[in-house]
Amino acid sequence: MHRISRLARFSLWSRAIASLALLSQAPIVAAQGVGAAESLDRQVENAFRQVLKAPASQEAGLKYARLLIESGNYEGGVAALERLLLVPDPSPSVRLELAVLYYRMGSYGMSETLLRQALDDGRLEDAQRALAQSMLSDTSARNQPSQLTGLIMLGVRHQTNPSMRSNEAWVYSAGTQVPLLNQFKPQSDTDTQLTARIDHRYDLGLQNEAAVVSSLVAQVTKFQSSSGSQLQPNQVAPYNLAWGELTTGIRFKPAPVALPGLRLRPYLILAELGAQGHRYLSSKGVGLDARFQIDEKTAAGVVYEHRNYRYAERIDVPNASLLGGPDNSVRMLLSREVAPGQVVSAELGLRSHGAGASYYDYDSPELRMSYQASFASPFSERSSYWTGTLWTSALQRKYGGADPGVTADRRRKDNEWRIGANLSVPVSERWSLLLQVEHVRIDSNLPNYQARNTAVQGALAYRF
């Protein structure tokens, strides 16, 4: 099957199912509203009785199939829709709904066949035909052995404190409190970002769905206040950055019969970061991504990465050899589709960073929650669906020792809080506008690291 993020797959299915709700003669939302006081199981039971009374009724059959799908019984929904195809001259909309359901279940071959059959039927309405053609383009690409997808994004971001400088009037220096100089106090800045991501998947044609999956991500950030490539011991302006990361590995099902929902992907990692036109940081390592589809609405995952960080020797990076070291992280993820077009996700992260000095070592747990919703455009019922996300996170960093350059009698501990929101607005089939705002707050037991930052960003993205 085609490699695609759960978010992208969910977004396309959400648009398809919402479009069907608007276009079909007996909308899904109508099925959801029938007998509000009844339980969903009772509605399914009553709908089944109606099918027994009128087995040739397409309206009764569709209502029963939609209720089965709403209750999470997708196999039952498939069976109910396929039964409707046995009646003489079935409506092409039945094939379209079945194609959407197969798409959601990851059976892209079946989905493509049904979409072609629906499009060959002259009775398919114009709006449904447009939906079928959009889905056909996607499913056809997924069924190719070699698939290349990507994203290019150009954005502008304004931040109140991009360097996360202390907002305290007094800080520590070698154990003594001193006033913070004006040049090191928070300053706002605006930057321009160019981001690119390329994903490639090559299907090995094995029974366990093995595929070589690779991703390349790169970003260049240019700050308005920063220019040139001259390095200095105490950098005042934010760094202009250039970053790239490559991951590649084989994704497969280790037990396709016993655990069909489990996928593993061991992979290699290679990353490089440049600052002010000079090499700044490099890392390399290995990772293991394990994902399990618990049911059609619930997915879980665990991602482990081991990296080794190495900082470049340069005038603005004191003790560069002590900063780097081994870094281990584990992320546990859980997502649940709570309603059509709505997904709630939780992520627990644990990270341990080792370095050449104890005051650079730290352990860091993190909890992140997000809510994503896909909804109809407020300007047109028939236009593409918008997607919005809200998120919040809490992170703590505990350092292994006290830094004598700051104060020798207190080990650093930070609590970092984030809250943010973004909105993706389709402009055309491939172009979209992204709007985002995020606030970060760091509460530290040392005034040197107390900081606040608010970032507002707008970007134009092109997907291929």
N, C-alpha and C positions, 0 to 999 in steps of 0.2 A: 504494500500500500504506500501511497505517497507520503513523504515526510512533511508534516506541517504542524505548527504549534497548536496546542489545544485551543488557544485563544482564537487563532485564525479560523480553525475548523468550526468552533462554536459560533463565531460571528457570522459566517456564511450560512450555517444552518438556521441561526436565529432570524436572519433576513428572509430566508426561504419560508420558514414556518409562519412568520408574521405576514409575509406576502400572501401565503395561501389563506390565512385567516381573513384577509381583506378581500380576496378574489373569489373564493369558493362560494357556491350557492348556499351551503349550510356551514357557516363559519365555525371554526373550532371554539371561538369564544362563546358561541351560542351553546355548545355542548357543556362548557364549563359553567354556564350560568343556569342550566336546567336544574330545577329542584334544589334551590340553594340550601334548604334545610336538610336535604338528604346527604348521606355519606357518599363518597365517590364509588365505593363498592356497590352500594344500592343502585346508583345510577347505571353502573356497568351491567348489573343483573337485570334491571328493567329494560335497558337497551337490547340485551340479548333476547329477552322475551319478545320484544317487538320484531326482532329478526326472525324468530321462529314463527311468528304470526304472518309475516310478509317477507319470505326469503328472497323474493325478486325485487324488493324495494331497495333502490340504491341509496335513498336518503336514510333509511333505517340502518343499512349496512355501514355507511360512512359514519353515522353518529356512534355506532358501536365501536368501530375501529378507532375513532378519535378518543373515545373515553378509555379504551384499553391503553392507548399510547400515553394519555395523560396520567394514568395510574402507574406507568412504568413497565407495563407488560408489552414490550416491543415485539417479541415473537408472536404474541397473540394479535397485535395490530397488523403485522405482516400477513398472518394467515387470514385475517378478516378482509384486508384489502385485496389479497390475491383471489379470495373467493368471489369478489365482485368482478374480477376480470373474466370469470367463467360464464357470466351472463351474456346473452347475445348483444353484440355491438356495445361494449362498455364505454363509458365516457372517458375521454383522454385525461380528464382531471384526476381520475382514479390512479392512472399510471404515474402522473406527476406527483401525487401525494405519496405513493409507494416509493418512488425514486428518492424523494426527500428523506423518507424513513430509512431506506437502505444507505443513503449517504451518511446519515447520522450514525448508523451502526458500523460504518467503515467499509461497507461492501460497495466499493466504487464501481466495480465491473457491472454488477446488477443495476446500480443506479444509472450508469451510462446507457445501458441497453434500454431501460424503461424511458429515459429521457428522449432517446432517439425515436422510439415508438410513439411517444406522445406528440413530438414535433411533426411526425409524418401524418398525423391526423389533422385534417383541415378544420375540424370543429373546435380545436383548442383556441380559447380566447386570446386576444392580443396581449393582454397583461400577463396571462399565464405563460404564453409563448416566450415573452421576454425573460421571465423568470427561468423557464426551462433552458433557454439558450445560454443564459449566464451560468447556470449550474453545469451545463454540458461542457462548456469551456474548461471549467475547473476539474470536473471528473475525468475528462480526456487527458488532461495534463498529469493527473495523479496515477493514471494507468500506464504511463511511460516508464521504462526501466531506469532512464537517466533523467533526473528532474533538477532544474536550476531555478531558484526563486530568490528574490532579493528586495531590498529597500534602500532608497537614497533619500536623505532628509536634510533640508537646509533650514536652520532656525536661528532666531535671535532671542537672547535671554538677558533679563536684567536681574541683578542680585544686590541686596542691601549690604552683604558682607561676604563676598565670594571667597576670601582667604580665611574665613572663620577666625578672625582676630578677636581677642578678648574684649569684652565690653565693660570690664572693670577699670577703675581709675588707678588702682595699685596692683602690682604683680610682684612675684618673688624672683630674685636673682641671687644665686649662691646663698640662699637662706635669709636674705634681707629683703624687706618690702621696699619697693621703689616705685615712683610714679611711672605710669605707662606713657611713653613719648607719643606725641600727636601723630607722627608718621606711621606708628604701628597700631593706631586705633582703627576701628571698622570704617571702611570706605565703600560706597556703592560703585558698581561698575556694570558695563554692558558687554556681552560677548556674542560673537557669531560662531555657530557650530555647523560643521558639515559631517554628517554621519552616513555610513554605508554598511549594509549587512548583506552578505551573500551566503545562501544555504544551498548545498548540493547533496543529492541522494542518489546512490546507484544501487539498484535492486540486484542482488546476487542470484535471484531465481531459485532459492532453496525453500524447502517446506516450512522452515521456521521463520520465514519472512525476513531473513538476514539482509541488511543493506549497509553500505558504507555511507555514513552521514558525516558531513563536514560543514563547518561554519567559519566564516571570516568576518570579523567586525572591526571597523576602523572609524576613528573620529579625530577631527582637527578642530581645536578651539582657539579663537583669536579674541583677546580682550582689547577693549578700546583704549585702556590706559597703558598697555604694554606694547613695546616696540623693540626692534633690534634683537640681537642675540648675545649681548654682553652679559656676563654672569658677575654677580657680586656677593660678598659674604652674607649680607642681610638683605634678602630680596624684599622690596617694598611692594611693587606692583605684582598682581597675580601672574602666574606663569602662563604663557601661551603653550598649549599642549598638543601633542600628536600621539595617538595611541592606537594600537592594533593587537588583536588576539585571534589566534587560529586554534580551533579544536577539531579533531577528527577521530572517528572510531566506528566500530561496527555495532549497529543496533539489531537485536534479534529477540525472538521468543524462546526462552530456554525450555519451556514445557508447553508447546502449542495445544496439546490435548488436555492435559491435567489442569493447566493454569493459562487459558487463552488470553487473559487480560494482562499478563505480566510481560513487560519488555525491559531488557537490559541494554545498556550502552556503555562499555568501557571506552575511554578515549584519552588522547594525548592533548596537552595544553602547551602553547607557546605564545608568550605575550611580550610586548615591548612598549615602553613609555618614554617619550622625548619631551623635554621642557626647554623653552627658549632656543630651540634649534639644536640642542645637545642631548646626548643620551642621558637618561635619568634613572630608569629602573627597568629591569628585565625579570621575567619569571618563566619557569617551565615546570611541568608536573604531569600528573595523571589524575583521572577522575572516573567515577562510576555513577551512572544515572540509572536508577531503577524506578519504573513507573508501573502502577497497577490500576487497571480499570475495575473498580469494585462492582459497579453496575453502570447503567447508561448515564446516570446523573452524578455519580460520585467517582472521583479519581484520587489516588494517593501516590506519593513518590518520596524517594530518598536520594539525595545527591551528595556524594562524598568527593572531596578534592584534596590532593596533596600537592603543594607548590613549594618551590624554593625561590625566594626573592633575593635579588642582588642589586644594590645601588651602585651607581657609577661614581668614581672618584672625581670630584669637581669642587671648585672653590666655595660653592654655596651649599654643599652637603657635608657638614662636619661629621666625623666618625662614620663615614659611609660603610666601612667594613663591619661596623657593629649593628647597623640598622637592619640588614637583611638576615635571612635565615629560613628555616622550615615553617610552613604555614599549613595547618590542617583545618578543614571546615566540613561540617555536616549540615545539610538543610533537609528538613522534613516538611512535606507539603500535603495539603488536603484541600480539595475543591468540591463544591456541591452546587449543582444547578437547582436552585430553589423554585424557579418558575421559568417558563419559556423566555429566553432572552436575559435571564438574571443568574449570575454566578457569585457565590461567596467563597472566598479562599482564605486559608490560614497557613502561615509558614513559621516554623521554629528553626532558628539557626544557632549553631554552636561553632565557635571559631577559637583556635589557639595559635597564636603567632609567637614563634621563637626568634631570638636575636642574639647578638654577641654580647649584650649587656642586659642585666635583669630589668633595668628601668625602661627598656624598649620591648620587653616581653609583655604580652597581655592575653587574657582570656575574655571572650566576648559572647554572651548569649543575646539573642534577638528574637522578638516576636513581632510578626507582621500580619495585618488583617486587611483584606480588600473586598470591595463589592463592585461588581461590574454589571451594567445594564445596557442592553441594546433596545432602542426605541425609535418609533417613527419620527421622521422629520416634522418639526412643528409648522413648517411652511408648505408641505405637500404630502398627501397621504401615499402617493405612488412613488415618491423618490426613495433613494437609498436610506438605510437606517443608520442613525447615529449611535455611537458607543461612548458611554461615560464610565469613569472609574473613580472611586473614592478609596483612599488607603490611609492607614496609620501604622506606625511602628514604634517600638521601644527597644533600645539597645543599651547594654552596659559594657564598659571596658574596665577591667581591673588589671593594673600593671604589677609586674613581679617585684619591683624594687623602687626605692626612692632615687630620684635624679639629683645628684649633688649640685648640678648646675642651676637647679631651681630651688629645691630645699631638701636637705638630707633627712629630715625628720618626718616626712609624710609621703606615702606612696600615692600615686595618682589614681583616681577613680572617676570615670565619666559616666553620666546617664544622658543618653541622646534620645530625643523625641522627634518624630516626624509626622506630619499630616499633609495630605495633598489631594489633588483632584486633577483629572484631565478629561478632555473631550475630543473625540475624533469625528470629524465631519467630512463625509465623502464629497468631493467636488466633481468627480467623474468616476469611471470604472477603476482607474488606476491612481488617480490623484486624490489626496485627502489633506485636510487642514487639521493640525494638532494644536490645541491650547492647553496649557498646564500651569498650575500654581502649586508651590510646596513651601512649607515653613519648617525650619529645623531649629531646634533648641538643644544646647548642650549645657547641662548642669554638672559642674566639676567641683571636687573638694579643693582644687587649687585655682585661684583666680586667673592664672595664666591661660586657662583653657575654657573659661566661661564664654559662651558665644551664642549669637542668634543670627539667622539668615533667612530671608524670604526671597524666593526666586519666582519670576513670572516669565513664561516662555511661549512663543508662537513659532510654528514650523510648518513647512509645506513638504509633504512626503509623496514619493512616487514608488509604487510597487510594480515589480516585473516578475 
